[in-house]
Amino acid sequence: MISVSSRLLSPQFYAIQRSVVKMSASVTQAAVSHGSMAIKPPSHPTYDFKAVIELALAEDAGDTGDVTCMATIPFDMEVEAYFLAKEDGIVAGIALAEMIFEQVDPSLKVEWMRKDGDYVHKGLKFGKVSGNAHKIVVAERVVLNFMQRMSGIATLTKLMADAAYPARILETRKTAPGLRLVDKWAVLIGGGKNHRMGLFDMVMIKDNHISAAGGIVSAIRSVDEYLKQKNLELDVEVETRTLEEVREVLEYVSGSKSRVTRIMLDNMVVPLENGDVDVTMLKDAVELINGRVETEASGNVTIETVHKIGQSGVTFISSGALTHSVKALDISLKIDTELALEVGRRTKRA
């Protein structure tokens, strides 16, 4: 079993300077305010974090608002609530949590003793929010839903990235609908590297394109002609499924000014009955390519197999499981932390 490890920060609160970030599509171009410790969200021309947060808050509030809060909590009550880790992992979503609290009530004060990408252990208090109790409780579930999902992605990414070295680990477009940049941001926080954001920022010639175009060389040639005609500067990746397809791509690329920058080696990792994998075909493909373009292994990538794949010589390893099969990291936000820890100890969660 590969363990999560990360250098812990000294046990003191880092009061993170708050700032109002203009939440438009351009927010992905700017650092979220955490000073020099920021891990920026990936860039996207149309993604709107503010709209995503508003939708999450609106589906919780409905057309009435939090009836339980209105019934039980005096509107002017001020409290402090603490973030508690209920299991070990990599924390992510701290910067996004600040955006949510800012959107719910700019007067809420948030402090952290960990930052995005840091290791947290079960039972650790790693952050505090203080201010209006009603507003804190209203924001609580939305904040935790994002943080738990992002932390789960970051934790798995950290494990996979460490095991894959020297290859780099990538996610895919297999993200939760509407949460593309949230999921991909979590991958960055966990130490991974982003694959393409969508259909617009990279040409990726896959099996269906190849079949429809009449073959792998025809597909590449069509892409090269289209990019030249439209005067577009985009990286081009082509999926190969056999060594013969790899040879076809290399022959075409060597005899033309092709835009191909990466070859995907799909399902060239062969699972064995004993649970191991055979990477012979993958290594043969890497040897054929011989560094002429980047390489990406895809298929049969798990935490158990990724190390062996990473030793094959590929540049990248892509895994849809980083985002489509993530297990959320258990985190809570509690006003009465002593009682929460007592319950946690009773249930072996703190």
C-alpha positions in Angstrom: 0.0 0.0 0.0 1.4 3.4 -1.0 1.0 5.9 1.8 0.2 9.6 1.5 3.0 11.8 2.7 3.6 15.5 2.6 5.7 18.0 4.6 3.5 19.5 7.3 3.5 23.2 8.0 4.4 24.5 11.4 1.4 24.3 13.8 0.2 27.9 13.6 -2.7 29.6 11.9 -1.9 31.3 8.6 -4.3 34.2 8.4 -5.0 34.2 4.7 -5.5 37.7 3.4 -9.0 37.8 1.9 -9.7 39.6 -1.3 -12.8 39.9 -3.5 -12.1 38.0 -6.7 -14.2 39.1 -9.7 -15.9 35.8 -10.6 -16.2 35.8 -14.4 -14.7 33.6 -17.0 -11.5 35.5 -16.5 -11.1 34.3 -12.9 -9.3 31.3 -14.2 -6.6 33.6 -15.6 -5.8 35.0 -12.2 -4.4 33.6 -9.0 -6.8 33.0 -6.2 -5.7 35.1 -3.3 -3.4 33.0 -1.1 -0.3 35.1 -1.6 2.7 33.1 -2.7 1.0 29.9 -1.6 -1.6 30.0 -4.4 -2.3 27.1 -6.7 -4.1 28.7 -9.5 -7.2 27.2 -11.1 -6.7 26.1 -14.7 -7.4 28.5 -17.5 -10.7 28.4 -19.4 -12.3 31.0 -21.7 -16.0 30.7 -20.5 -16.0 28.9 -17.1 -17.7 31.0 -14.4 -16.9 30.0 -10.9 -19.4 32.5 -9.5 -22.2 30.9 -11.4 -21.2 27.4 -10.2 -21.2 28.6 -6.6 -24.6 30.4 -7.1 -26.1 27.2 -8.5 -24.9 25.1 -5.6 -26.2 27.6 -3.1 -29.5 28.0 -4.9 -30.2 24.3 -5.1 -29.8 24.1 -1.3 -31.9 27.2 -0.5 -34.7 26.5 -2.9 -37.4 29.3 -2.9 -37.5 29.5 0.9 -34.1 29.5 2.4 -32.7 27.5 5.4 -35.9 27.0 7.4 -34.0 25.1 10.2 -31.5 28.0 10.6 -34.3 30.6 10.7 -36.1 28.5 13.3 -33.2 27.7 15.6 -30.4 30.3 15.2 -30.8 33.9 16.2 -30.0 36.0 13.2 -27.5 38.2 15.0 -25.6 35.3 16.7 -21.8 35.3 16.2 -19.8 32.0 16.4 -16.6 30.3 15.5 -16.6 27.0 13.5 -13.6 24.8 12.9 -12.8 22.5 9.9 -11.9 19.0 11.1 -10.3 16.3 9.0 -11.9 12.9 9.7 -9.3 11.0 7.7 -5.8 11.4 6.4 -5.3 12.9 3.0 -4.4 16.0 0.9 -6.6 18.9 1.5 -8.0 20.9 -1.5 -10.7 23.4 -2.0 -9.5 25.9 0.6 -9.3 28.8 -2.0 -12.7 27.8 -3.4 -14.1 27.7 0.2 -13.0 31.3 0.6 -14.9 32.2 -2.6 -18.1 30.6 -1.3 -17.9 32.3 2.1 -17.2 35.6 0.4 -20.3 35.1 -1.8 -22.5 34.2 1.1 -21.3 36.9 3.5 -18.2 39.1 2.9 -17.9 39.9 6.6 -17.1 36.2 7.5 -13.5 35.8 8.6 -11.7 32.7 7.5 -8.3 31.5 8.8 -6.3 28.4 7.9 -3.4 26.5 9.3 -3.0 24.4 6.2 -3.1 25.4 2.5 -4.3 23.7 -0.6 -2.1 20.7 -1.3 -1.0 20.1 2.3 -1.4 16.8 4.2 -4.0 16.6 6.9 -4.4 13.8 9.4 -7.5 12.4 11.1 -8.7 14.7 13.9 -6.8 17.8 12.8 -8.4 21.2 13.1 -7.0 22.9 10.0 -9.2 26.0 9.6 -11.6 28.4 11.2 -14.5 30.6 10.1 -16.0 33.2 12.4 -18.9 35.5 12.0 -22.7 35.3 11.7 -23.8 31.8 12.7 -26.7 31.7 10.3 -24.5 32.5 7.3 -21.8 30.0 8.3 -24.3 27.2 8.6 -25.9 28.1 5.2 -22.5 28.0 3.5 -21.4 24.8 5.4 -22.7 22.0 3.2 -21.8 23.7 -0.1 -18.3 24.4 1.1 -17.8 20.9 2.4 -19.3 19.3 -0.8 -16.7 21.1 -2.9 -13.8 20.6 -0.4 -14.5 16.9 0.2 -14.7 16.1 -3.5 -11.6 18.2 -4.4 -9.6 16.7 -1.4 -10.5 13.2 -2.5 -9.3 13.9 -6.1 -6.1 15.6 -4.8 -5.4 12.7 -2.4 -5.7 10.1 -5.1 -3.7 12.3 -7.6 -0.9 12.6 -5.0 -0.7 8.8 -4.7 -0.8 8.3 -8.4 1.6 11.1 -9.2 4.2 9.8 -6.7 3.9 6.2 -8.0 4.0 7.2 -11.7 7.3 9.1 -11.5 9.1 9.9 -13.7 6.0 9.9 -15.9 3.5 12.7 -15.2 -0.1 11.8 -14.3 -3.0 13.4 -16.2 -6.7 13.4 -15.7 -9.2 13.2 -18.6 -12.5 14.9 -19.5 -14.3 12.3 -17.4 -15.3 15.0 -14.9 -18.6 15.7 -13.1 -20.8 17.8 -15.4 -20.5 21.4 -14.6 -17.5 20.8 -12.3 -14.8 20.5 -15.0 -12.5 23.2 -13.7 -13.2 22.3 -10.0 -12.1 18.7 -10.7 -9.1 19.7 -12.8 -8.1 22.3 -10.2 -8.0 19.5 -7.6 -5.7 17.4 -9.8 -3.2 20.3 -10.0 -3.4 20.7 -6.2 -2.6 17.0 -5.8 0.5 17.3 -8.0 -0.9 16.1 -11.3 -0.9 17.8 -14.6 -4.0 18.9 -16.6 -4.9 17.2 -19.9 -6.9 19.4 -22.3 -9.7 21.4 -20.7 -12.3 20.5 -23.4 -12.8 20.1 -27.1 -11.4 23.5 -28.0 -7.9 23.7 -26.7 -6.2 20.7 -28.2 -6.9 18.4 -31.2 -7.2 14.8 -30.0 -7.8 12.3 -32.7 -9.5 9.3 -31.2 -10.8 6.0 -32.5 -14.2 7.3 -33.7 -12.5 10.2 -35.6 -10.1 7.7 -37.2 -12.9 5.3 -38.2 -15.0 8.2 -39.7 -12.0 9.7 -41.6 -11.1 6.4 -43.2 -7.9 5.6 -41.4 -5.3 7.1 -39.0 -3.2 8.8 -41.6 -6.3 10.3 -43.3 -7.4 11.7 -40.0 -4.0 13.3 -39.2 -3.8 14.8 -42.7 -7.3 16.3 -42.4 -6.3 17.8 -39.1 -3.1 19.3 -40.5 -5.0 20.8 -43.4 -7.7 22.2 -41.2 -5.3 23.9 -38.8 -3.4 25.4 -41.7 -6.6 26.7 -43.3 -7.9 28.2 -40.1 -4.5 29.4 -39.0 -4.8 27.7 -35.7 -1.9 26.9 -33.4 -3.0 23.8 -31.4 -1.2 20.7 -30.1 -2.3 17.5 -31.8 -2.6 14.1 -30.1 -3.5 10.9 -31.9 -4.6 7.7 -30.4 -3.0 4.5 -31.4 -4.2 1.0 -30.5 -1.6 -1.2 -32.2 2.1 -1.1 -33.0 1.2 -0.9 -36.7 -0.8 2.3 -36.1 2.2 3.7 -34.2 4.4 2.9 -37.3 1.9 4.5 -39.6 1.8 7.7 -37.5 5.6 7.9 -37.4 6.0 7.3 -41.1 3.6 10.1 -41.9 5.0 12.5 -39.3 8.6 12.0 -40.5 7.7 12.7 -44.1 5.6 15.8 -43.5 5.2 19.0 -41.5 2.6 17.5 -39.3 1.3 19.1 -36.1 1.3 15.9 -34.1 2.9 16.5 -30.8 1.8 13.4 -28.8 0.9 9.8 -29.5 -1.5 8.1 -27.1 -0.7 4.4 -26.6 -4.2 3.1 -25.7 -4.7 -0.2 -24.0 -1.2 -1.3 -24.6 -1.0 -2.2 -20.9 -2.3 -5.8 -20.8 -3.9 -7.1 -17.5 -2.8 -10.5 -16.3 -4.8 -13.1 -14.3 -2.6 -12.6 -11.2 -3.5 -8.9 -11.1 -0.2 -7.7 -12.5 0.1 -6.1 -16.0 2.3 -6.8 -19.0 3.8 -3.6 -20.3 5.9 -5.2 -23.1 3.7 -3.7 -25.9 3.9 -0.3 -24.3 7.6 -0.4 -24.0 7.9 -1.5 -27.7 5.8 1.5 -28.7 7.9 3.9 -26.7 11.0 2.4 -28.2 9.6 2.9 -31.7 8.7 6.5 -31.1 12.2 7.1 -29.6 11.4 10.6 -28.2 10.3 12.1 -31.5 7.0 13.1 -29.9 5.5 12.9 -26.4 3.8 9.7 -25.4 0.8 9.0 -23.2 -0.3 5.6 -21.8 -4.0 5.1 -21.3 -6.0 2.1 -20.2 -5.7 -0.3 -17.2 -4.2 2.5 -15.0 -4.8 1.9 -11.3 -2.9 2.7 -8.2 -1.5 -0.8 -8.3 -0.3 -0.6 -11.9 0.7 3.0 -12.4 4.3 2.5 -11.0 5.1 -0.2 -13.5 3.6 1.9 -16.3 5.6 4.9 -15.2 8.8 2.9 -15.6 8.1 2.1 -19.3 9.5 5.4 -20.6 6.2 7.1 -21.4 5.9 10.9 -20.9 2.4 10.9 -19.5 -0.1 8.5 -18.0 -3.8 9.5 -18.1 -6.4 8.2 -15.7 -10.1 8.9 -15.8 -10.5 7.4 -12.3 -8.9 10.5 -10.8 -12.2 12.3 -11.3 -14.9 9.8 -12.3 -14.5 7.4 -9.4 -13.2 9.6 -6.7 -13.9 8.8 -3.0 -14.5 12.1 -1.1 -12.2 12.9 1.8 -14.2 13.1 5.0 -14.2 16.7 6.4 -16.5 18.5 8.7 -17.2 22.0 9.9 -18.2 22.2 13.6 -19.1 24.9 16.1 -18.8 22.5 19.1 -15.6 20.8 18.2 -15.1 19.0 21.6 -18.4 17.1 21.2 -17.6 16.5 17.5 -14.2 15.0 18.5 -15.8 12.9 21.3 -18.3 11.4 18.7 -15.4 11.0 16.3 -13.4 9.0 18.8 -16.4 6.8 19.6 -16.9 6.0 15.9 -13.1 5.7 15.2 -13.2 8.8 12.9 -11.1 11.1 15.0 
